[in-house]
């Protein structure tokens, strides 16, 4: 009887072990498949984009002119245009995002926090083409009217739209970083006679500075990879933004160039390979930004917390 009972109890235990093994195996397969998909995408970009580095000299690829119709494939205006719009967007969004995260975590009451956090996540789901239409119809006329720009479709307009699109990411990551700061830091600041405001800005925010940096880096990664909204509001003029006035003039980004011209090129031509070459540069830039953010997170976790 005891053996029978043990066998009866052993059967469910065996099924549990097999189910756990299957779940673990499935998780591993999904994890490795994610890495595999990224490697396959990168391999495809290399296959289609590397020929341009052999077909054209480096002086042409880093030239000042992007006129594929006349055989000019200078990617420098596109690279500088992308960096200008992205960095300006981060400079606008990071202070606003950090201030919003501080308000949500340190100032807002609990009921407001429970409303604001889901609302921010909803803002992240707005389609980029909708924001592009908003930028064209609302933001661009305001930029032309208030700043005296010859056209509202400028690098500054694109930076404003990208800043709005980066805000949900920056706010969420920064708020999580502030939430990870131990409660004892706040209590110690208040116990030493500091006001709540002084404790927040001189204790809590510096303690979570690594999370704030990560938020800015992830926001930059979100901004540099945006396509539709940027293509609709930056004017799409492949010119070198080398002076201060370039902020209020049209520019062209790498993503907008790929989206605008890929459907019109002949497969296997120089123009085709040049667009994939730009895709390689964009992939590498985005990968490096995300890799730096991930390494910062892992480094902080090894030191005992995200601070």
C-alpha positions as CSV (number, residue, x, y, z in Angstrom):
1,X,0.0,0.0,0.0
2,X,2.8,2.4,0.9
3,X,4.5,1.7,-2.5
4,X,1.3,2.3,-4.3
5,X,0.8,5.6,-2.5
6,X,4.4,6.5,-3.3
7,X,3.8,5.7,-6.9
8,X,0.6,7.6,-7.0
9,X,2.4,10.6,-5.5
10,X,5.4,10.1,-7.8
11,X,3.4,10.4,-11.0
12,X,2.3,14.0,-10.5
13,X,5.9,14.9,-9.4
14,X,7.3,13.4,-12.6
15,X,4.8,15.4,-14.7
16,X,5.7,18.6,-12.8
17,X,9.4,18.0,-13.5
18,X,8.7,17.5,-17.2
19,X,6.5,20.6,-17.4
20,X,9.2,22.7,-15.6
21,X,11.8,21.3,-18.1
22,X,9.5,22.2,-21.0
23,X,8.9,25.7,-19.7
24,X,12.6,26.3,-19.1
25,X,13.5,25.0,-22.6
26,X,10.9,27.2,-24.2
27,X,12.2,30.3,-22.4
28,X,15.7,29.4,-23.5
29,X,14.6,29.0,-27.1
30,X,12.8,32.3,-27.1
31,X,15.8,34.0,-25.6
32,X,18.2,32.6,-28.1
33,X,15.8,33.3,-31.0
34,X,15.6,36.9,-30.0
35,X,19.4,37.2,-30.2
36,X,19.3,35.2,-33.4
37,X,16.8,37.5,-35.1
38,X,19.0,40.5,-34.3
39,X,22.1,38.8,-35.7
40,X,20.1,37.8,-38.8
41,X,19.0,41.4,-39.3
42,X,22.5,42.7,-38.9
43,X,23.8,40.0,-41.3
44,X,21.2,41.1,-43.9
45,X,22.3,44.7,-43.5
46,X,25.9,43.7,-44.0
47,X,25.1,41.7,-47.1
48,X,23.2,44.5,-48.7
49,X,25.2,47.4,-47.4
50,X,28.9,46.4,-47.4
51,X,29.2,46.5,-51.2
52,X,28.9,50.3,-51.2
53,X,32.1,50.6,-49.2
54,X,33.9,48.8,-52.0
55,X,32.1,50.5,-54.9
56,X,32.7,54.0,-53.7
57,X,35.8,55.7,-52.1
58,X,35.7,56.9,-48.5
59,X,35.9,60.5,-49.7
60,X,32.6,60.1,-51.6
61,X,30.8,58.3,-48.7
62,X,31.8,61.1,-46.3
63,X,31.2,63.9,-48.8
64,X,29.1,67.0,-48.3
65,X,26.5,66.3,-51.0
66,X,23.7,63.7,-51.1
67,X,22.4,63.7,-54.7
68,X,22.0,60.1,-55.8
69,X,20.6,61.2,-59.2
70,X,24.0,62.7,-60.0
71,X,26.1,60.0,-58.3
72,X,26.8,61.9,-55.1
73,X,26.4,59.7,-52.0
74,X,27.9,61.9,-49.3
75,X,26.3,60.7,-46.0
76,X,27.8,63.5,-43.8
77,X,24.7,65.8,-44.1
78,X,22.5,62.9,-43.1
79,X,24.7,61.8,-40.1
80,X,25.0,65.4,-38.8
81,X,21.3,66.0,-39.4
82,X,20.4,63.0,-37.3
83,X,22.8,63.9,-34.5
84,X,21.5,67.5,-34.4
85,X,17.9,66.6,-34.2
86,X,18.5,63.8,-31.7
87,X,20.8,65.7,-29.3
88,X,18.5,68.7,-29.3
89,X,15.5,66.5,-28.6
90,X,17.3,64.9,-25.6
91,X,18.4,68.3,-24.3
92,X,14.7,69.3,-24.4
93,X,13.2,66.1,-23.1
94,X,15.7,65.1,-20.4
95,X,15.0,68.1,-18.0
96,X,11.3,67.8,-18.5
97,X,11.3,64.1,-18.1
98,X,13.4,64.2,-14.9
99,X,11.2,67.0,-13.4
100,X,8.1,65.0,-14.3
101,X,9.6,61.8,-12.7
102,X,10.4,63.8,-9.5
103,X,6.9,65.2,-9.4
104,X,5.3,61.7,-9.8
105,X,7.6,60.0,-7.3
106,X,8.2,62.7,-4.7
107,X,5.4,65.3,-4.8
108,X,2.2,63.9,-6.3
109,X,-0.2,62.1,-3.9
110,X,-0.8,58.4,-4.4
111,X,-4.1,58.8,-6.3
112,X,-2.4,61.2,-8.8
113,X,0.5,58.8,-9.2
114,X,-1.8,56.0,-10.0
115,X,-3.4,58.1,-12.7
116,X,-0.3,59.7,-14.2
117,X,1.8,56.5,-14.6
118,X,-0.7,54.7,-16.8
119,X,-1.3,57.9,-18.7
120,X,2.3,58.2,-19.5
121,X,2.4,54.7,-20.8
122,X,-0.6,55.5,-23.1
123,X,1.3,58.5,-24.5
124,X,4.1,56.1,-25.6
125,X,1.6,54.2,-27.7
126,X,0.5,57.1,-29.9
127,X,1.5,56.3,-33.5
128,X,4.4,58.4,-34.9
129,X,2.5,59.3,-38.0
130,X,-0.2,60.9,-35.8
131,X,2.5,63.0,-34.1
132,X,3.9,63.8,-37.5
133,X,0.6,65.2,-38.6
134,X,0.4,67.2,-35.4
135,X,3.8,68.6,-35.9
136,X,3.0,69.6,-39.5
137,X,-0.3,71.2,-38.8
138,X,0.3,72.7,-35.3
139,X,4.0,72.9,-34.3
140,X,5.5,73.9,-37.7
141,X,3.2,77.0,-38.2
142,X,4.0,78.1,-34.6
143,X,7.7,77.8,-35.2
144,X,7.4,79.8,-38.5
145,X,5.3,82.5,-36.8
146,X,7.0,82.9,-33.5
147,X,10.7,82.3,-34.5
148,X,10.6,84.0,-37.9
149,X,11.9,80.9,-39.7
150,X,11.4,80.8,-43.5
151,X,9.6,77.5,-43.1
152,X,8.2,75.7,-40.1
153,X,9.7,72.4,-41.2
154,X,13.0,72.7,-39.5
155,X,15.4,70.8,-37.3
156,X,14.0,72.6,-34.3
157,X,10.5,71.4,-35.1
158,X,11.7,67.8,-35.5
159,X,13.5,68.1,-32.1
160,X,10.3,69.2,-30.4
161,X,8.3,66.3,-31.8
162,X,11.1,63.8,-30.9
163,X,11.3,65.3,-27.4
164,X,7.7,64.6,-26.9
165,X,8.1,61.1,-28.2
166,X,11.0,60.4,-25.9
167,X,9.3,61.8,-22.8
168,X,7.4,58.6,-21.8
169,X,10.6,56.5,-21.9
170,X,12.6,59.0,-20.0
171,X,9.9,59.6,-17.3
172,X,9.3,55.9,-16.8
173,X,13.0,54.9,-16.4
174,X,13.8,58.0,-14.3
175,X,10.8,57.4,-12.0
176,X,11.9,53.8,-11.5
177,X,15.4,55.0,-10.6
178,X,14.1,57.4,-8.0
179,X,11.8,54.7,-6.6
180,X,14.9,52.5,-6.1
181,X,16.6,55.0,-3.9
182,X,16.3,53.7,-0.3
183,X,13.9,55.3,2.0
184,X,16.7,55.9,4.5
185,X,18.2,58.5,2.3
186,X,15.1,60.6,2.5
187,X,14.8,60.1,6.2
188,X,18.4,61.0,6.8
189,X,18.1,64.2,4.8
190,X,15.0,65.3,6.7
191,X,16.5,64.4,10.0
192,X,19.5,66.7,9.3
193,X,17.1,69.7,8.9
194,X,16.8,69.8,5.1
195,X,13.5,70.7,3.6
196,X,11.6,68.2,1.5
197,X,12.6,70.1,-1.6
198,X,16.3,70.2,-0.6
199,X,16.2,66.4,0.2
200,X,14.7,65.7,-3.2
201,X,17.2,67.7,-5.3
202,X,20.3,67.2,-3.2
203,X,19.9,63.7,-2.0
204,X,17.4,61.6,-3.9
205,X,18.1,62.9,-7.4
206,X,21.9,62.6,-7.1
207,X,21.5,59.1,-5.6
208,X,19.5,58.1,-8.7
209,X,21.8,59.9,-11.2
210,X,22.8,56.6,-12.9
211,X,19.1,55.8,-13.6
212,X,18.7,59.4,-14.9
213,X,21.6,58.9,-17.3
214,X,20.2,55.6,-18.5
215,X,16.9,57.4,-19.1
216,X,18.6,59.9,-21.3
217,X,20.4,57.3,-23.2
218,X,17.3,55.2,-23.8
219,X,15.5,58.4,-24.9
220,X,18.3,59.1,-27.3
221,X,18.0,55.6,-28.7
222,X,14.2,56.1,-29.1
223,X,14.8,59.4,-30.9
224,X,17.5,58.5,-33.3
225,X,15.6,55.5,-34.7
226,X,12.3,57.5,-35.3
227,X,11.3,57.7,-39.0
228,X,7.9,58.9,-40.0
229,X,7.5,61.9,-37.6
230,X,11.0,63.1,-38.5
231,X,10.4,62.7,-42.2
232,X,7.2,64.8,-42.0
233,X,8.5,67.8,-40.0
234,X,12.2,68.3,-40.7
235,X,11.9,69.5,-44.3
236,X,14.0,66.7,-45.8
237,X,16.8,68.9,-47.2
238,X,20.2,67.1,-47.3
239,X,22.3,70.1,-46.2
240,X,25.2,70.4,-43.7
241,X,24.0,71.9,-40.4
242,X,27.2,73.6,-39.4
243,X,26.0,77.0,-38.0
244,X,23.6,78.1,-35.3
245,X,21.0,79.1,-37.9
246,X,20.8,75.4,-39.0
247,X,18.4,74.8,-36.1
248,X,15.7,76.8,-37.9
249,X,16.4,75.4,-41.4
250,X,15.4,72.1,-43.0
251,X,17.6,69.0,-42.4
252,X,17.4,65.4,-43.4
253,X,18.1,62.4,-41.1
254,X,19.3,58.9,-42.0
255,X,16.0,57.3,-41.2
256,X,14.0,59.7,-43.3
257,X,16.4,59.1,-46.2
258,X,16.0,55.4,-46.1
259,X,12.2,55.6,-45.8
260,X,11.8,58.2,-48.6
261,X,14.2,56.6,-51.2
262,X,14.1,52.9,-50.6
263,X,11.0,52.4,-52.6
264,X,12.4,54.1,-55.7
265,X,15.8,52.5,-56.1
266,X,16.8,49.6,-58.3
267,X,17.7,46.5,-56.4
268,X,21.5,45.8,-56.5
269,X,22.4,49.3,-57.7
270,X,24.8,51.7,-56.0
271,X,22.0,53.8,-54.6
272,X,20.4,50.6,-53.1
273,X,23.6,49.6,-51.4
274,X,24.2,53.1,-50.2
275,X,20.9,53.2,-48.4
276,X,21.7,49.9,-46.7
277,X,25.1,51.3,-45.8
278,X,23.3,54.1,-44.0
279,X,21.2,51.4,-42.3
280,X,24.4,49.8,-41.0
281,X,25.5,53.1,-39.5
282,X,22.1,53.6,-37.9
283,X,22.1,50.1,-36.5
284,X,25.5,50.4,-35.0
285,X,24.7,53.8,-33.4
286,X,21.5,52.5,-31.9
287,X,23.2,49.3,-30.7
288,X,26.0,51.2,-29.0
289,X,23.6,53.5,-27.2
290,X,21.5,50.6,-25.9
291,X,24.6,48.6,-25.0
292,X,26.0,51.5,-23.0
293,X,22.6,51.8,-21.1
294,X,22.5,48.0,-20.5
295,X,26.1,48.0,-19.2
296,X,25.3,50.8,-16.8
297,X,22.3,49.0,-15.4
298,X,24.3,45.8,-14.9
299,X,27.1,47.6,-13.3
300,X,24.8,49.2,-10.8
301,X,23.0,46.0,-10.0
302,X,26.4,44.4,-9.2
303,X,27.1,47.2,-6.8
304,X,23.9,46.5,-4.9
305,X,21.2,48.6,-6.5
306,X,20.3,51.1,-9.1
307,X,21.5,54.4,-7.7
